[in-house]
Amino acid sequence: MMAASHRPTIQADLLPFIKTLIDITLMQKGPEHIPRSGLMLTMSITLWLLSALAAVALVDQMSESVFFVNVLSKMTGVACFAAIIVVTGKSSRLLQTTSAIIGIGAIVTFAFVAEYLLVTPLLGKPYAVLFGTLILLWSVPVKGNIIARAIESHWYIGLLLAVFVFCLQYIISQLVTAQA
C-alpha cells in the first residue's frame, strides 16, 4: 500500500487557495494564510494570466497592447512590494506576499470582467467602466493591507506604500503607452 503524499497538488489546493484569495481581497485574511510554496505562486501567476486573457477576450476596450502594459505594470508592482519586504527585513514572507499580491490581482480582474459583462447590457458602457474602475481601485487598499501585514506595520503605512506603488505603476503605464 502506498503512503499518501503530503505534497501540495493543484487539484487539492486550487479551490481553497481561491477562497483564501477572495478572503484576502475582502481584507478578512492576510498573506500569512497562504502556504509558503512555489506551487502557490505558480497558481497565482496562472490565475492572473487567465484573468488578464479573459479581460482581453471579453472586454471591448482591452487589447493585446493593453495586456502587455498590464504585465509590465504588474511586474513593476510586484518588484516594488518585494523590495519593500526585503528592505524591512521580512524576506521570509516574500513568497507568501508575492502569491497574495498576484492572486488578488487575478480575483479583482475576474470581478472586473464579470461586472463589465453584467453591467454593460443593463446600464451601458459608461456605468460598466465606472463600476469597473472602482473594482480595480479596490486592489490598492487590499495591497496596502497585504504589505502592512507582511512587514508587521500599521495598515495606514501599508496603504501609503500601496498608493505609492500604484502611482508608480500608473506613471510607467502612461510612459509606455505614450511611446507606442
Secondary structure, 3 states (H helix, E strand, C coil): CCCCCCCCCHHHHHHHHHHHHHHHHCCCCCHHHCCCCHHHHHHHHHHHHHHHHHHHHHCCCCCHHHHHHHHHHHHHHHHHHHHHHHHCCCHHHHHHHHHHHHHHHHHHHHHHHHHHHHHHHHHCHHHHHHHHHHHHHHHHHHHHHHHHHHCCCCHHHHHHHHHHHHHHHHHHHHHHHHHC
